[in-house]
Structures are given as structure tokens and as C-alpha cells.
Amino acid sequence: MNKVIIYAGRFHPFHKGHLASYNYLTKQFGEDSVYIATSNTQAPSTSPFSFEEKQKMMEVLGINPAKVVKVKSPYRAEEITGRFDPENTQLVFALSEKDIGRFQFTKKDGSPGYMQPMPANEGHMKPMVDHGYVTLTPTVNFKIAGKNLNSASAIRNAYIEADKKNRQRILADLYGDAGKELKGLFDEKMSMAEQLGNLMITLRESVETRYDENIRKLELALEIEKAAKRIEEADLDGHYLIKEPDEFRIVPAGGVGSHTPDSIKRSLADDLSELVNAIKYENYDTAYWMLYKGGTIRTKLEAAKEYTEYKRKLGKRPVKTGRRIDLDDKK
């Protein structure tokens, strides 16, 4: 019986630690059986890279781009599983420890769920028409610019804070000589994340001295974080999102007024960028009015009251419209 191994993840960014896990899987199961599943979901501060950009990182590390598949949800990867006969194929998802909680191995009634831990005796495995399985990837230890930075967020933050010399060192530690090919991409993508991070720091440090004004900045910044989280975690899985005056509501695919997943995510990303710019240039009235019109804070009525009170304090009339592997030991 055939096996399909899906190495699933967000990979923001994909680096040599992930490569070590991928190589571990191909050695164990065979290269032909292993696929990498990742989505095109983007958010500036947490998921800055597009699918094509992540695929480029994998390619410079020597992975065949054909083995990298764009999926809506990496932890379902129906775009890959749909290629195989479910009665003659065994399905295995390979995940890091932090992602294992995405699968429930028992149902609410206590019976076994569809996904199960991969048995030590592979002869006990069933085809994917009956069960899918989960195996852990290695925990890979290595240093980046002399530090233990094994999480994607720590890597992104280190790059943002580094000077030019250390940025080159970080890329060299992540990708070797191939890091030079990715410098422009990292500089571009980390710039937006840096702006957002600096904004949040500035807002939180100044709130005690300028409470009336800055509490509103903090609320706006929290909306930015929530908008980024929506884009990052959206799993539409056969449904679309519909943007209503007071909320984003999930409806069946093709429902009246529904948007395609890509279009709604673009819309959310655009809204996020507009908010960042509005706050950056201290155009708070525009930012609040945009939040009111988009219905992204509380209810429309509460948003309208917030906006009216904000304008009143400014003395203006309110507007009425709308596993483990230590790579360093191998050096």
C-alpha cells in the first residue's frame, strides 16, 4: 500500500531547521512519498511571506518545487490527499511538537477520531479511507547569529532588530550561501513587520502620559493585531466569508454575497495596511471612521458613539457618512 507523508506548516520563514526535518522524513519514507503543504495566508507581523516566497526559500535549500504544494489549510491538505486513492493509500501528517494539538485523537464520546498517532508497527496502519496518522518531526537545534533562535517569530524579530552585518549573518546561518538571494525579500517583508512592532511599542510606552489620546491609539493597535490574527488563522474549508456591517460571517461557498477566500483575505490585508498608515500619520479620525464603516470594532452603534465622542473631545463636528537534530554539532 502506498504512503503519502505531508509535512505541514506555516513556515514564516522556511529555513535549514525545516530542511533537516524534511530530509529526515525523506530518508525514512522516501522522497517520492513526502510533500510539503503550506498556504498563501499572509499577515505583516506574523505571516509575512506568500506561498511563492516560501517555495523560493525551499528551492534555494535544494527542495524540488514540485514537492511543495499550495493548500488552503496545511493541516487538511486536501489538494494533496485528493490526488490519491483513499482505499490504497496511507496518510501521515508530519508535524512539529507545537502543532500536534491541532488534531483531536478522540471524539467527544470517547471513541477514536479519524486522526491517530502513527503506530510503531506500520503493519497496523489502515488506509486513509478509515484513518489518517500523525508523526512528530525532529526538534532541530542550531544557532543563528550566535543565539538559539529556533522559532519563526524569534527569527523574524532578530532580523528586524539586526544591523546590516548581522542581517547577512542571520541569512547565512539560515540558508548558507543561498541567503544572498533572499536578502531583498527579507528586507522588504520585515520592513512592514518592523513598522507595526515599533508602533505597538510606542503606543504602549506613551499611554500613561497621554492617556486620552493614546488609549484610542492602543485600541486601534489591538484592532490591527486582531485583523492580522484573522488573516493568519482563517480556515475557510469549503466556506467563504461574507463582510457585513457589524461582522465577518462564514457562509457556505457560493452563498449570497459571499467572497472568495483569496479576495476576502486581500480585503483584510488592505484594511490592515490602511489602519497602520492612518495611525502612523496620526490621522486618527480617518482610522476610527474606517473602523466604523468596516464594522471591525464592537457593534456599529458603539463604534459610532466612540467616533462621536472622539470628535467631540477634539472640538470637531462628527461626520455623518459612512524531534532532535543539532545542526551545529555537524559543522
ROPA-295443 format. One line per field, with one value per residue (C-alpha): residue number from 1; residue in one letter; x, y, z. Coordinates in steps of 0.5 Angstrom, whole numbers, plus 500, padded with zeros to 3 digits. Example, Ala and Ser with C-alpha at 12.3 -4.5 7.8 and 13.67 -1.06 7.14 Angstrom:
2
resi [1;2] .
resn [A;S] .
X [525;527] .
Y [491;498] .
Z [516;514] .
//
This chain:
331
resi [1;2;3;4;5;6;7;8;9;10;11;12;13;14;15;16;17;18;19;20;21;22;23;24;25;26;27;28;29;30;31;32;33;34;35;36;37;38;39;40;41;42;43;44;45;46;47;48;49;50;51;52;53;54;55;56;57;58;59;60;61;62;63;64;65;66;67;68;69;70;71;72;73;74;75;76;77;78;79;80;81;82;83;84;85;86;87;88;89;90;91;92;93;94;95;96;97;98;99;100;101;102;103;104;105;106;107;108;109;110;111;112;113;114;115;116;117;118;119;120;121;122;123;124;125;126;127;128;129;130;131;132;133;134;135;136;137;138;139;140;141;142;143;144;145;146;147;148;149;150;151;152;153;154;155;156;157;158;159;160;161;162;163;164;165;166;167;168;169;170;171;172;173;174;175;176;177;178;179;180;181;182;183;184;185;186;187;188;189;190;191;192;193;194;195;196;197;198;199;200;201;202;203;204;205;206;207;208;209;210;211;212;213;214;215;216;217;218;219;220;221;222;223;224;225;226;227;228;229;230;231;232;233;234;235;236;237;238;239;240;241;242;243;244;245;246;247;248;249;250;251;252;253;254;255;256;257;258;259;260;261;262;263;264;265;266;267;268;269;270;271;272;273;274;275;276;277;278;279;280;281;282;283;284;285;286;287;288;289;290;291;292;293;294;295;296;297;298;299;300;301;302;303;304;305;306;307;308;309;310;311;312;313;314;315;316;317;318;319;320;321;322;323;324;325;326;327;328;329;330;331] .
resn [M;N;K;V;I;I;Y;A;G;R;F;H;P;F;H;K;G;H;L;A;S;Y;N;Y;L;T;K;Q;F;G;E;D;S;V;Y;I;A;T;S;N;T;Q;A;P;S;T;S;P;F;S;F;E;E;K;Q;K;M;M;E;V;L;G;I;N;P;A;K;V;V;K;V;K;S;P;Y;R;A;E;E;I;T;G;R;F;D;P;E;N;T;Q;L;V;F;A;L;S;E;K;D;I;G;R;F;Q;F;T;K;K;D;G;S;P;G;Y;M;Q;P;M;P;A;N;E;G;H;M;K;P;M;V;D;H;G;Y;V;T;L;T;P;T;V;N;F;K;I;A;G;K;N;L;N;S;A;S;A;I;R;N;A;Y;I;E;A;D;K;K;N;R;Q;R;I;L;A;D;L;Y;G;D;A;G;K;E;L;K;G;L;F;D;E;K;M;S;M;A;E;Q;L;G;N;L;M;I;T;L;R;E;S;V;E;T;R;Y;D;E;N;I;R;K;L;E;L;A;L;E;I;E;K;A;A;K;R;I;E;E;A;D;L;D;G;H;Y;L;I;K;E;P;D;E;F;R;I;V;P;A;G;G;V;G;S;H;T;P;D;S;I;K;R;S;L;A;D;D;L;S;E;L;V;N;A;I;K;Y;E;N;Y;D;T;A;Y;W;M;L;Y;K;G;G;T;I;R;T;K;L;E;A;A;K;E;Y;T;E;Y;K;R;K;L;G;K;R;P;V;K;T;G;R;R;I;D;L;D;D;K;K] .
X [500;502;504;503;507;505;510;505;507;506;514;515;520;522;530;535;532;526;530;533;526;524;531;529;522;525;530;525;519;523;523;517;512;514;510;511;504;503;498;499;496;499;499;505;507;506;506;509;511;507;507;511;516;516;517;523;526;525;528;535;536;535;528;524;519;514;514;512;504;500;494;488;489;496;493;488;492;486;490;495;490;486;491;491;486;484;483;490;494;496;496;501;502;509;508;513;511;508;503;501;495;492;489;484;485;479;472;467;464;471;471;478;478;480;487;491;498;502;504;511;509;507;503;498;496;490;488;486;479;479;484;490;496;501;508;513;518;525;527;532;538;542;545;543;548;551;544;539;533;529;522;520;518;524;528;524;525;532;532;528;533;540;544;546;552;548;542;547;550;543;541;548;546;539;541;548;551;544;542;545;539;534;536;532;526;527;529;522;518;521;520;513;513;518;514;508;512;515;508;506;512;511;504;504;510;507;500;501;503;498;492;486;489;494;488;485;491;492;485;487;493;489;485;491;493;486;486;493;490;484;488;493;488;483;481;475;475;469;466;467;467;462;463;457;456;458;462;465;461;462;457;457;461;457;452;449;454;460;467;472;478;483;479;477;484;486;481;483;490;488;485;490;495;490;490;497;498;493;496;503;501;497;490;486;480;480;483;477;472;475;474;467;465;468;465;471;470;464;458;456;452;458;463;459;459;466;467;463;466;473;471;467;474;477;472;470;463;462;462;455;457;460;524;532;538;544;546;552;555;556;560] .
Y [500;507;512;520;524;531;536;541;548;556;557;564;563;556;555;550;547;545;543;538;535;535;531;526;525;523;519;515;515;516;523;521;520;527;533;540;543;551;556;563;566;573;578;583;582;574;571;576;571;569;562;563;567;561;556;560;559;552;552;555;550;545;542;541;546;540;537;544;545;551;549;553;549;546;541;538;539;536;539;533;528;529;526;519;513;513;506;504;510;511;518;521;528;530;536;539;539;546;544;537;540;542;534;531;524;522;524;528;521;518;514;514;520;520;522;518;518;514;506;504;498;501;494;496;502;503;506;514;512;510;513;519;519;524;523;528;532;532;538;541;545;550;558;564;569;566;565;560;562;556;559;563;569;570;569;575;579;578;580;586;589;587;592;590;586;582;581;578;573;571;569;566;562;560;559;559;562;562;567;573;571;572;579;583;579;579;587;588;584;585;593;592;588;593;599;595;593;600;603;598;599;607;607;602;607;613;611;614;621;622;618;621;621;614;610;611;609;603;601;602;598;592;592;591;585;582;584;580;574;573;573;568;563;564;557;557;550;550;556;563;570;575;582;585;592;589;583;578;572;565;562;556;557;561;564;570;576;571;573;568;566;570;576;577;576;581;586;584;585;592;594;593;597;603;602;602;608;612;611;612;619;621;621;618;621;617;611;611;613;607;602;605;604;597;594;592;594;592;594;599;604;603;605;611;613;612;616;622;622;622;628;632;632;635;640;638;636;629;626;623;619;613;531;533;534;539;542;546;539;537;543] .
Z [500;498;503;503;508;509;512;514;517;516;515;516;514;512;514;515;521;517;512;517;519;511;510;516;513;506;509;513;508;501;497;493;499;502;501;504;505;506;505;502;508;510;515;516;523;524;517;512;506;501;498;492;497;502;496;494;500;500;493;495;500;495;495;489;488;485;492;495;495;496;500;504;510;511;517;512;505;501;495;496;499;493;489;492;492;499;500;497;501;508;510;515;517;520;525;530;537;538;532;535;539;532;532;536;537;541;539;545;546;547;541;537;532;525;526;530;533;528;531;532;528;521;519;524;519;516;509;509;508;515;519;518;522;526;527;530;526;530;534;531;535;532;533;529;530;536;539;540;536;534;533;527;531;534;528;525;531;531;523;525;530;527;523;516;518;523;518;513;518;520;513;512;518;516;508;507;501;498;504;499;494;500;503;499;500;508;508;504;509;515;514;515;521;524;523;526;532;533;533;538;543;542;544;550;553;552;555;562;560;554;557;553;546;547;550;543;539;544;542;534;535;538;532;528;532;531;524;523;527;523;516;520;522;517;515;510;509;504;506;505;509;508;510;514;517;524;523;518;518;515;510;505;499;494;499;497;498;499;497;495;501;497;496;503;505;501;503;511;509;505;511;516;512;512;519;520;516;519;526;523;520;527;522;528;526;519;523;527;522;517;523;524;517;516;523;526;533;537;534;529;535;540;534;532;539;540;534;536;543;540;535;541;545;539;539;532;529;528;520;519;513;512;534;536;531;533;526;530;532;525;523] .
//
